[in-house]
Each structure stands twice: as C-alpha cells, then as structure tokens.
Amino acid sequence: MRIKSIISETIIFILILIWAYTFASKIFDFDTFDRQIKGAYLLSAGGSGLPYILQLVHLGIVILLLSKKWRRLGLLTSLSVLTLYTAYLIYILEFAPSIPCSCIAVMTGMNWNDQLYFNFIALAINIIGLITFFSLKRAPHNSGQTIYN
C-alpha cells in the first residue's frame, strides 16, 4: 500500500510540474501565445477567448491536483486535456495541409513530433497515476497511511 501511495504522489507531483510549467511559460509570453493560437490551424476558430480559456484550464488542473479533495477530478481532467492535445497533434501531423506554429509545445524548441512523444509519455504517466490513485484502499485510521476519498 505504501508503494502505491508513493507512486501516486510522485505522479501527481510530475503532473503538477508539467501543467504549472505549461501555464507559466504561456503567461510570461502571453502576447506570443495569443497570436500563435489565433493563427493556428483549427484553433483560430476558437475565437479571441481561447487563449484565456486554455490558460484557465491549465491553472485549474494545477489547483485540482494540489487539492487532495479534488485530486481525482484533477487526474481525470488532466487525462482528458492531454488526450485532446494529443489528438490535435496527431490530426495536424497526419491531415493538416501545413504544420502551424509550435504554440502547443510544452517546452520551447520542441517540434510537433517531439511534442507528440512527450504527450504519449505524459499520458502514460497520467494513466499510471489514475490506476494507482484508484487502487489505493482506505487504510485503517491508525495506520498513518495516506487516504484518498
């Protein structure tokens, strides 16, 4: 039980780092992010509010993952958003007439293929986190182990 708890907490920490870094890197250069989203294939249809919505989603995931009460929802939301981002990447790489900006990249300098591999790893981490999180059993009150609702 203790190992699953450590794995779960480590994965939560990794996901918090990923989403917090994504949020912060886009906020610190928001004008570029905003311009890139507005010029991106398919994303430009989201209108002028999409960059703000995406940032709220990134921040929301961090907040959900930080709160033990909302961690389950945070893991599920993280998985959903990662799945959507990954599907978008696959669509762009396979079907788009041209490859747009790299505004979806988590880290500067990543190309679309690098981002796709990164997303697959992040998805695997997220899925392992969900499995360990949901497999944690309620421990007896006197065991001192982490209990998740």
N, C-alpha and C positions, 0 to 999 in steps of 0.2 A: 504494500500500500504506500509506503514511504517513497519508493522509487517512482511510482506513478505521479505522486504529488510533486516531486522534484522535476520530473519531465514536464508536467503540466505548467508549473510555474516558470520554468525556463522558456518554454514555448510562448507563453503569454508575454514574457519579457522581450523575446525576439520580435514578436508581432507588434508590441508597443513601440519598439525601436524603429521598425520598418515604417509604421504609419505616422509616428511623430516626425521622423526624418522627411517623409514624403510631404507632410503638412508644412513643416518649417521651410524646406527648400523651395516650395512653391510660394509661400508667403513672403519670403525675403526677396524674391524676384517676381512679384505678382504681376507686374505690367507685362513682362515677357510671357508668363504663363497664360494670362488673359488673352494676349494677342495670338499665341500659338493655338489655344483652344478654339478661338473664333475662326482661325484659318484651317483647322484640322478637318480632314475628311470625315464626314458624318457628325462629328462633334459640333461643328458650326451650326447645325440645325437646332442645337440646344438653346440657342439664344445667348444674350448677354449675361444672363444669370447663372449659366452652367459653371463657370469657374468658381463662383461663390458657393454654389451647391456642392461641388466636388470638395472644396476645402472644408465645408461644414461636415460632410460625410467623413473625411479623413480625421478631423478633430473629434467627431462623435465616436468613431471607432476607438480612438485612444482613450477617451473618457470611459466608454463602456468596458474596455479591457482593464482599466485601472480599478474599477469598482468591482469588488468580489460579488456584490449583489447582482450586477448586470453583466458579469463576465460571460455567461452562456450566450446572451444576446450579442455581445461583442464578438465572440468567436464565430457565431453564425453570420453576423453582418460582415465581418472580415472575409469569411469564405465566399459570401455572395459577391462582394465587391471585387475580390481577386478573380473570381470566376468570370465576371463581366469584363474586367480589364483584359483577362487572358483571351476571352472570346473576341474582343475587339482587336487585339494584337493579331490573332490568327486570321481574322477577316481581312485586315489590312495587308498582311503578308501574302495571303493567298488570292484575294479577289479585288483589291483596290487597284484602280488604274495607275496610281502613283503612291509612293510612300511619303506621307506628310512629315511634319516636324517631329521632334523627339520629345514633345511636351509630356507624354505619358510616362517617360522614363523616370524611374525612382532616383537614379544617380546620374549626374551629368556625365556625358561621354558614352553612355550605353546606347548601342544601336537597337533596332527593333528586335533582332534575333537574340541579342543579349538579354533584353528585357523579357522576352518570351521565356527563356531558360530561367531567369530569375523568378518569374511568376510561377513557373512549374514547381520550383523549389519552395517558394513561399506557400503555394497551395498544399504541397505535401506536408510542410511544417504545420500549417493550419489544420489539416485533416488529422494528423497525429495528435495535435493539441485537443481537438474535439473528442477523439477517441479516448484519450487519457482522462480528459475532463469528465466525460460522461461515464467512464468506467469507475471513477472514484466512488467508493461506497461510503455511506455515512459511518464515521468512526464512533465508537463509544465516547461518551463525554469525558472520560478520564484518560483517554489515550494520548491526548496532546497533538493529534494529527489535524491537518487542515481539513475542514469540512466545507463543501460547496453545496449550495442549495440549487 
